[in-house]
Amino acid sequence: MGMQTIGRPTAPVVSESGSVQTVSGSKGLLQHEDLIFEIGDAEKTGVDLPVPSGRADRLGGVTRQHATGLPGLTEPEAVRHYMRLSQRNYAIDLGLFPLGSCTMKHNPRLNEKAARMPGFADIHPMQPQRTVQGALELINELATWLKTLTGMPAVAMSPKAGAHGELCGLLAIRQALISRGEGETRKRVLVPASAHGTNPATAIQCGFIVDEIAADARGRVDMADLKGKLESTDDIAGIMLTNPNTCGLFETDIKEIADLIHAAGGYFYCDGANFNAIVGRVRPGDLGVDAMHINLHKTFSTPHGGGGPGSGPTVLSDALAPFAPVPFVVKDADGFHLVEDVEGEGAEAFGRMVAFHGQMGMFVRALTYMLSHGADGLKQVAEDAVLNANYIQARLKDVMTPAFEGYCMHEALFSDAFTADGIETIDIAKALIDEGYHPMTMYFPLVVHGAMLIEPTETESKQELDRFCDALRVVAERAAAGDEALKAAPYLAPKTRLDETRAARKPILKWTPPAPEAIAAE
Ligand SMILES: *Cc1c(COP(=O)(O)O)cnc(C)c1O
């Protein structure tokens, strides 16, 4: 018997607030599931092998003396454990996933089919290169598409996430500054207040100093503040700017910003996580960008979330291209080969970021996505993503408060100005769970009070958008009316309202076996 049974009712209980507790802990057809440590047992195993006899210790006496403490499960138990947990997950295959900045679009099954082809899925990174010419060609072909779509001359394919791509871009910038003899003097990186947290984190990781630029009343870079920071200085390494920015707005002064940064001797890093809004319509290379990562898992549709998998190829301008990390693919008379070392063709590379060449599975999915859409289809992706976000903004703006005036790009941003006193963004997010939706991105970007950022993407139909808006409208109206019941939502989720502060400040990250008394008490 696990600890969980303590305090469970002997008959179903419906509380005054509407939450339900069943005898089994399960609800509807959703099974209750304890921790794997509670259901598993070190003595249990999924295989039935005879204990080998006459075994000599060949480990020189370092054989483990004690049990590892890992729980054992039979195969059906293991399958059910993860199946039950998976049913608590929200998924893009279940419904609209409104998380802003994350581009949770449908992942076409064709991508999966291509990625599972043995020629891509079953190869080994240390295979002789002549036996993996197709895979190298695919990497090269994807690189060509990325360079074409961004209007940039070079791309580093190996970074394994957006944040990793940022690291790649800033390491290239640092290397370029070192090669100019200014590695020690140019240390300041400008980052707008609305930036994704990874931007300042990356800059600091690379040894730069972050200098925050204010946002103006239109949600864009405050040009007066920017110009002030660039006046008579020679310590600017560069700027990290997201476009469209994290407020879901196009930075209308972007070309002037690029010129100002270049005139000040710095480089322009663009966070390309929001490329979905402009792919096929705007080429960052035309805007003066020196480096930009592309989240293949966002713009080019590969399943992501919960930390992976990702892929963040980073396009580079002529100024930064020589410093791109190894390995990279080149084509010569004998076919494709990888430049692996910081010498010869890779002499100026800043180094290496990953063991091998990057995320092959993501590369296959992204190229499949591009080829199945074609150039015209990718342009329509951006157009429909922007249209869908504006539809959401239009359908909600009479009950919620848009953060900025006018049309948005690919995501609709609201502030909490419409809520009654005492009702906060988190209450709206939690109530949305009861209505069947994963919450939108909350409290980000920081420049908007109680921010709610919604990115529907282009893959939602009008029916799905309406279904979501209908649910959110009702919650928003309750928030405006000061409905106190929102404070305890969600009522229908397996876990109701948690103590967020305690969860953040004192998280219990380690399972400890129940004390013997507790077991005895059962
Ligand atoms: C997602 C995102 C990132 C980071 O990308 P990861 O792939 O999660 O590392 C950076 N900036 C912005 C604006 C993003 O939305």
PDBQT file of the ligand as one rigid body, heavy atoms in Angstrom, charges set to zero:
ROOT
HETATM    1  C1  LIG A 601      12.027  29.198 -27.405  1.00  0.00    +0.000 C 
HETATM    2  C2  LIG A 601      12.780  30.452 -27.354  1.00  0.00    +0.000 A 
HETATM    3  C3  LIG A 601      14.173  30.469 -27.102  1.00  0.00    +0.000 A 
HETATM    4  C4  LIG A 601      14.962  29.251 -26.685  1.00  0.00    +0.000 C 
HETATM    5  O1  LIG A 601      14.853  28.168 -27.531  1.00  0.00    +0.000 OA
HETATM    6  P1  LIG A 601      15.068  26.672 -26.974  1.00  0.00    +0.000 P 
HETATM    7  O2  LIG A 601      15.031  25.832 -28.185  1.00  0.00    +0.000 OA
HETATM    8  O3  LIG A 601      13.963  26.415 -26.011  1.00  0.00    +0.000 OA
HETATM    9  O4  LIG A 601      16.406  26.649 -26.287  1.00  0.00    +0.000 OA
HETATM   10  C5  LIG A 601      14.830  31.672 -27.168  1.00  0.00    +0.000 A 
HETATM   11  N1  LIG A 601      14.170  32.813 -27.438  1.00  0.00    +0.000 NA
HETATM   12  C6  LIG A 601      12.838  32.844 -27.664  1.00  0.00    +0.000 A 
HETATM   13  C7  LIG A 601      12.168  34.148 -27.990  1.00  0.00    +0.000 C 
HETATM   14  C8  LIG A 601      12.097  31.662 -27.619  1.00  0.00    +0.000 A 
HETATM   15  O5  LIG A 601      10.782  31.691 -27.824  1.00  0.00    +0.000 OA
ENDROOT
TORSDOF 0
